[in-house]
Amino acid sequence: MILEERSVVALTLLTAIAVVAADQLTKSIARGAAGTQPQPELFGGFIKLVDVRNSGVAFGQLSGGGVLVAGLVAAALTVLVWYFLRHLGTPMIWLATGLVIGGAAGNVIDRVRAGAVTDFIKFPYWPAFNLADAAITLGVVLLVLLVELDSRRSRKEELTNASSSNG
């Protein structure tokens, strides 16, 4: 692994560690405020701080699925790491990967510690979630954008190479 690749891996790990630290800190604060009446509200009540335990995956899906949930998380992270290691030169890949890995690790820590994930951010008409969930979502969206941009760049290079070899 060359130095530049090591830097990409280091940035990814630092991002993941920062996400885990922020996630665990905010969940600890939320658990400490649990049961506070009335529920704390932010931005005129648009965001409520709640205390929800989620034993499933995103938005409570597969609730109680313990081994299945663990298997899905492990499979998804394996694919992500495989993709990441093959695309270290892709700009911003470290950020997307660090966000997803950090978010997943933050939620895994909750599952191991308490058997469920602490969700505490609640928007109207939306299931409660946490900082790890937000990091995973942002990381996946960024990863999709990066894959699409990389694909477009590759197609453009292929067209350029094809036209220059025909000339």
Number of C-alpha atoms within 10 A of each C-alpha: 7 6 8 11 14 12 14 21 20 14 18 24 19 17 21 26 19 16 25 24 15 17 23 20 13 18 23 13 11 21 16 11 15 16 11 12 7 7 14 13 14 10 7 7 13 10 15 18 22 22 22 20 18 23 22 20 20 15 15 15 12 14 15 15 13 15 9 13 17 15 12 12 15 13 11 15 17 12 10 17 13 11 13 20 13 9 15 17 13 14 12 16 23 25 21 27 27 26 31 29 26 29 28 22 20 26 24 18 15 18 19 10 10 12 16 21 25 28 25 23 20 20 13 10 6 9 14 23 24 22 23 30 23 15 24 22 17 17 23 17 12 19 22 13 13 17 14 12 14 15 12 12 12 12 12 12 12 12 12 12 11 11 10 9 8 7 5
